[in-house]
Amino acid sequence: AFGGGGVSHAGMYLGNGSFVHAMNPASGIQINSLSGNWAGSLAYVRRVFY
């Protein structure tokens, strides 16, 4: 995500502009919007089929 040294964080897209991720063990799992701070940090997206 931040820092410019490649991918350092991962999350899963939930739909409606939201994604789930865990920044660190202390903060636990969070649901955030892809707008705001995260908007410019998206490196790539993959779609998973079952």
Summary of the structure (lengths in Angstrom):
residues: 50
radius of gyration: 11.3
end to end distance: 27.0
largest distance: 33.3
contacts: 72
relative contact order: 0.21
helix: 12%
strand: 30%
